[in-house]
């Protein structure tokens, strides 16, 4: 039997996302490049678009 895929709509915690087994596209290499540059970035995205989730992956 196929397992239903869970999409993390509205989830802002990377820890909870992993615990729930939800789908996550790993972009840590891109995040690392941003952090390594040592600059500030303005994350201008709509509500519920993963800004908090992006930041929680760095914690």
N, C-alpha and C positions, 0 to 999 in steps of 0.2 A: 504494500500500500504506500502511496506517495505521501510524504509529509508536507503539510501546508507551510508555505514560506511566509514568515512574519516580516513585514516592513516596519521600520521604527518611526512611524509618523508621530511627530511631537515629542520624541524621546530626547532629552538633553543630557543624559548621563551615559558616558561610554561604558562604565562599569555595569549599569543595568542592561544596556544593549547586549553586552557579551553574555551576561547571566541568563537573559531571555532567549538567547540563540537567534537573535534577529539578523537580518541581512545588513552587512556593512561593507562599503567599498573602502578598502585600506588606502588612504592617501598620506600616510605618515612620511613617506619620502618627500613629498611636496611640502608638508608642514615643516619638516626638518630643514629644507632649503630656506624657507621663510624665516625660521627662527635663527638659523646660522648667519643670516645677513645682518641681524641685530638692528633692524629698523622697525618702526611702528607701522602698522597697517590698519586701515579703516575698513571693517567688514560691513559693507553696505549691501545687505540682502533683506528680502522681505521676512516678515514674521514666519516662524516655524520652518526656517530654511536651513537649519543645522549650524548656526553660529555657535551656540553654547556647546553643542556636541563636538565641534571642531576644537574648541578651547579645552573641553574636558579630556580629550585624547592626550593633551600635553601634560596633564596632572599625573 
